[in-house]
């Protein structure tokens, strides 16, 4: 991590971005499965283009999901109610290409594979997952990604409440923060590109976004100043958007979903995957561990890596990095982590109570730094401190 004066940038995309539309459909289908059958195995991928949504993947469940209805409901809730916006929820074609999960994968997850792991739930795949936390914000998240999310969340509220009725669903934001070491000292640049009706002027868009979105949201941080630069729809026009402007696909916004590039990423996407997939569940657990380490005062910044092998019921590695901000040795923190947290695939699911329909809300505005999700609790901080003592 750079310890000198430097700039760092993160971006977010709104719930109407084509990729986020797909993430939300995939997670809504996952939730529909888990609502009636908590043991569902789901790997759901969505593709969106002009007048078309295609849903595919592998699902094993004892319930029925009306894929057409789910896809149309999500598109409608986002605001895709007119083809001029990039998609019409009522007239779009919805293709269902879902099939069953591979039995070879299922036997590893179900604990019916190798004799040495009989009866134990194994990881649904190999891979490494990262979790991150820091003291930059009350949510223990990096400031750039939190502020980028907040801007688009506010813009969406203004759009849906008709206070800015000329806004359309598709949007992106980007926030550049100047740091002194690990400390945010000012916001250097804010970028917002927001889809809009064709008859509104660029001057109106720019003034409204700055005065109604950026200043109310970021002004309370105390980091805006007279030198902060604003780039609002810098191409001059953003009328064509949604899946008509860009094809959408599940799992293409993995940095937006996590830490905005501040923490590392193992490469696996989240949306559409049930918790037997460690791409998702172990990334949530890694965030839970990292956040509790920071909340315990053991470090100002912390990154946790977990790694798994398919079918194996325990992690193959656990790593804690405090970037020189730790109050105790990292080996001691790692030892405490392995004592306090059950990092097995089954233990993660049990600890975080993940076999529930909680996923569709995660599919826009980030999976981390939001109250209400179990991986955001800091209820293990005292246990960590007790062991470290």
N, C-alpha and C positions, 0 to 999 in steps of 0.2 A: 504494500500500500504506500502511495506517495505521501511523504510526511512534510513536503514543502507546500508553498502556495500553488494551487492548481485548480483547474476546472474539471467538473465531472457532469456528464449528461445522461439522463434516462428518458425514455419515451413511454407513452401509454397509448392505447387505442380505445375508442368508445364501444359501447355494446352493439352499435350498429355497424361496426367495421365487419366486412365479410368474413374474416377469420373468426371473429368473436361471435358472430351469428352462428357459425358452425360449431364452435365450442359449446355454446349454450344449448343448441339442439342435441348434441351428443350427451351432455350432462343431464338434460331433461329426460332423455330416454333412459339413461342410467338410473335416475331417481324413480322413474315410473316402474322399472324392474324391481328396485330395492324396496319400494313402498309395499309391494305385495309378496315379494320373495327376497328376504335379506341375504340368501345364499346365492343370488344370481351372480354369474360370471359374465362380465360385459367388457367388450372392446369395440366401441362404437365410433365410427368415423363419418364425418359429414362433408360433403362437397357442395358448394353453391355457386351457380353461375347465372347467366341471363335466364330468368323465368324458370329456373330449375334448382331443386334441392335433391341430392342423391345421398341416401343414408346406407352405409354398409358396415361390415365388420362381423365380429363373432360374438354371439350371445347364447348363453345357456341359462334358461330360467323356466320356472313353472307358471309364470303369469303371461298374460297377453298385453302387448303394448300397441296402441294405435299410432304407428309412426307418422302417418299422415296428419293426424290431429295434433300430435306433439309439435311437429315442425311448423305447422300453420299457426299454432298458438304462440310459439316463441317469436316467430316473425311478426305477428300482429302486436304482441306486447312491446317489442322493440320499436315499432312504428313503421314497419314496411307494409303499408296499406294501399300503396299506389305504385304502379309500374314506373311512374316518373321518378320515384325515389330510388329506384334500382331493383325493386322486387315488390310484387303484390302477393300478399299472403293467401288471398283467395283464388287467384288465377294461376299461381305457379304450379308446375308439375313437381310431384314428390315421388321419387323412386325408392323402393325398399329392396335393398340387396343384402340383407342380413342373413347369416347362416350360423351354424353351431360352432362352438369352440372345439379346437383340436383335442381329441382324447389323450394324446401324448403329453400335452401341456397340463391337462386337467389332472392326470395321475400324480404329477409332481406337486401340484397345489394341494391335492386331496390327501397326500401322505400315503399313496398306494404304489409308489414307484420303487426305488431301491430299498432292500430289506433294512439297511442301517437307519433309514429315516421313516420306517413304517409308523403310521398313526400320527405323524407330526406334519403340520402344514408347512410346506416349503414355499419359497419365493416363487412368484409367477414368472420371473425372468431374471437373467443376470443384469448387472449394471451397478453404477455408482450414483448416489444421490447426495445433494448438498443442502444444508440449512444454514441460514445466516441471521444474525441479530446485531444491533448496535444501538448506541445511546443517542443517535441524532434526533429522534422523534419520540414522543410519548409511547408510540406503538412499538418502539425498539426496532425500527425499520430505517433503511437509508432514506434521506430526505428527498432526493430527486424523484424517485419512483412514487413515493407517497404523494408528493405535490402534483405530479403529472396525472395520477389517478383522480385526485380531488378536483382538478380543473374539469375533467370530462364528466365526472359525476354531477358537478354543479351545472354544467352545460346541458346535460340530459334532463335534469329537473326543470330547468328553464324552458327547454323545448317541450316537454310533456305537459307542463303547466300552462303553455301558450304565452308565457311572458316574452319569449322570443319566438313567435310563431313561424318565422321564416327559416328556422333551423330544420335540417333534415337529419336522418339517423346516423350517417357515417361521419366519423371524426377521429382525429389524432392529436396528441399533444406531446410536447417535449420541453423539459426543464433542465437548464444548465446552472449549476451552483458552483460558486467559488469557495474553495476550502482553504483553510490554514491548518495544515496537518490533517487531522481527522475531523476538524470542526467546521461546519458550514458558517460562512461569514456574510454572504450576500447571494442574491439570485442575479445571475449575469444575463441570462436570455430565457425568454419564454416563447415557444412556438405553438400555435394552435391552427390546425387546418380543419375546418368544419363545413360539411355539406350544407347547402342553402338553396332557397327558392331562386329562380332565375331573375326575378324582378327587383331584388334588393341590391343596393349599391355596395361596392367594396368599402366605401367610407363608413356607411352605416354598420356593416359587419364588424369592421375593425374597432370602431368606437364602442359598440355594444359588447363585444367580447372582452375588451380591456376593462371597461367600466363595470360590467355586470357579472363577469366570470372571474377574470384574473385578479383584479384589485380586491374584491370582497373575500376571495379565497386565500390568496397569498399575502395580502396586506397584513393579516393577523400573525404571520410568521415573523414580521419585523425585518425581513431580508430583502424586500424590494427597496430600490433607491433610485435616484435621478439618472443613474447610468444604466439601469436595467433596460435591455433591448426587447422589443416586442415584434414578432413576425406573425401576422395574422393572415391566413390564406395567401401566402406569399406568391403563389402563381397568379393571383388576381381573380380567380374564379374556381368554384368547386360545386358545380351543379350536378354533374354526372357522378354518381357514387354507388355505394352498395355493391352487390354482386354483378350489377350491370357494368360498373366501372372496373372492378377487380374481382377475379375469382376468389372465393373463400374456401378454406380447408381447415379442418380440426387440427390443432396442435402446432400451428405455425407462429404462435406468439408466446413462446416459452420464457423469454426474458421479461416481457411485459407481465407475465403471470407470476414472476418470482421477485427478483431484487433489482431489476433494471440494469443488470450488468455489474452491480457492486459486489455481489457474491457470485461464486462459480455455479455452473449448472452441469448436471450429469448428462443432459441431452434428451432425456425422456419427457414427453408431454404428459399432461394430466387429464384433460377432459375426455370423457367417454370411457374411462377406465375404472372398474370396480376396485375396492381396496386390496384384493389379492395381488394386484399389480404393484410391485414395490416402486416402480417409477413414480407413482402417486403417493402411496401410503408412507413409504420410507422418506420421501421428500418432506411430507408433513411432519413426520416424527423428527427429522433432522432440524426442522425449524423449531419445533417444540423444545428440543434439547438445547439448541443454541439460545433461544429466548430465555429459558430458565437459567442458563449459565450467566447471561448478562443481568437478568433480574436479581440474581443472587449476589451481584457485585463482584463476581470472580473475574470479569473482564469487561472492558468497554466495547469491544468488538469481538465477535466469535463466529467462526465457521466450523460446521460439523460435516464430515463426510461419512456416509455409510455405504457399504458395498455388499452385494448379495450374489449368490449363484442359484440358477434355476433349480427348484426342487429341494434346496438345502434350507433347513428350518432355523438358521441363525446367520448373522452377518459374517462375512469373511474378513471384514476390517472395519475399524472405528477410528476416526481421526478427529482431533480437536485442534484448531489453530486460533490463537487469540491475537495475532498480529502485533505482538509486543505489548499488549494492553492488559495482560493477565496479572492478577494479584498473587497468584500461586503458579507453580509449575504446571505446564500443560499435561504432563504425564499423570499428575495427581487429579486434574480435572477429568481426564479420560477414565481413570480408575473409578472415580465417583459416578460418572455417567453410566458405566457398565453395571454398577451396583444399584443405581436408582431406577434406571429405565429398562424395561423389557424390550429389547430391540429385535426379537424374533418377529417374523411376519405375523404370526398369530397374536403375539403380545402387542404389536403395534395396533392391530385392528381392535383388540380388546381395550387397550388403554385409551384410545381415542374414540372408541365406539363408532367405528366407521361404516358399519353395515346399515346405514340409514340414508334416507333421501335428503341429503344436505348439500348436494354438489352443484346444482344448477346456479345458485347464487355466487359460487366461486368463479364462474366462467366469464365474468366481466369485472373490471376494476381490481384485479389481483387476488391471489389466493391467500396472501399473508398481510398482516398488519390490520386486520379487521376483526372487531369484537364479535363474539358469538360462535366462533369456530373452536373446537376443542384443542387444536394445536396452538392456539394463541394464549392458552392459560399459562400462568406462572406458578402453579400450585406445587411444583417440585423444587422451587428455589431453596426453601428451608432445608429440605432433605439433602440437597447438594452441599449446602454450607455446613450441615452437621457432620457429614462424612469428611469434608476437607479439614475441619477443625481437628 
